[in-house]
Amino acid sequence: MTTRDTTKRRAPPLSDAEEALLQASITNNPDSEELTDAELARLRPARDVLPPAVYAALTQGSSSQRETKRVQLTLSIDPDVLAAYKAGGPGWQARMNEALAEGLARGKRRSKAVKRG
């Protein structure tokens, strides 16, 4: 099992030329216009404008703070199985986890039925 280096890495400071280039890019980007004082005055907190469920979902802890933590592992599976999950788009790992959990639940139900019968 490999461990991750958790020491904080800091980016080196920008040179004057890099800073000037960055500032010029910000200035020339039409999507990064600064808000006017009037626009800033009209802003309201997210908790006041979002539906409560959406605000709660956005502000609850990160996935690393879940009650049930996930375990990272290396798993060998058939290439076509992996390709099929990945073809479903983003979230393929969660879908694979759900399928494994469903299979486990089915197996438990089946073993209970065998014990009863």
N, C-alpha and C positions, 0 to 999 in steps of 0.2 A: 504494500500500500504506500503510495507516495503522499507526502504532505506538501501543502502549498506554503510558499513563503508569504507570511502575512505582514512582513515589515512594510511600512508605508514608503512608497517611492515617490519622490518629488520630481516634477519636470524641471529641466534646467531653465533658468530665466531667459526670456526673449532678448535678443540683441535689439539695438535701437532700430536697425533696418527691418527686422522681423516685426517689431511693434508697429512701425510706420506702415508696413504692408498690410498688417492685420486691420489697423484703423482705417486705411483707405478702402479695404474690402468691405468693412462694415458701412462706411459712408456711401459707397456706390451700390449697395444691395437694396433694391426697392422693397424687399420684404422685411427689412430691419429698421424701419422708420421709428424714431422715438415718439412716445406718446406726448401729446400736449398736456399742459396743466389742466385744461378742462376735461380731457379724456381721463387723466389720472384721478380727478375728483369724482368721476362717475363710477369708478371701479368699486366693486363690493366683494366681500370675502366669499370664497367658494361655498362655505357652509350655508350662506344666505341665499345662494342662487341655484345650487344643485339639489336634485331630489335627495332626501336623506339617505336612501340606500346607496346611491351613487357616491355621495360624499363619504359614507362609511367604508365602502369598498376601496376608495382611493386613499383613505387615511389610515386604514388598519395596517398593522406591521407587515414587513416584507415577508416573502415566502420562507426566508431563513428563520423567521420567528413563529412558524407554524407550530401547533401543538404536536402534530405527528411529523417528525422530520423524516426526510427521505435518505436513503443510503445509496451512495454511488458505488457502482460495481462494474466489472467487466463481464460481459455475457456474450457467448457465441451462439448466434442464431443463423438460420438459413438466409442467404443473401436475398432470395425472392421475398421472404417474409419482411425483412427490413425495407426493401424497396417498396413493398405494398404500403407499409405504414407511412414511409416518407412521402409517397405519392399523394397521400391525403392532406399534405400541407403542414403548416405550423401546428404544433400541438401533438405531433405524432408520438412523442415520448409519453405524454399524459394518456393518450388513447391506448398505447401499449400497456401502460400500468393498469388502466381500467380493465382491459381485457384479461390481464393476469389475475386481478382481484376477482373478476366475475368467474373465471375458471376455478379459482380457489373456493369461492362460495358454492359453486356447482358441485365441486368435489366433496365439500363438507355435507351438503344436502344428500348427495348420493351415498356417502358412507353411513349417514344416519339411517337412511332407508334400508340399507343392507343389514345394519345391526338390528333394526326392528323386524325385518322380514325373515 
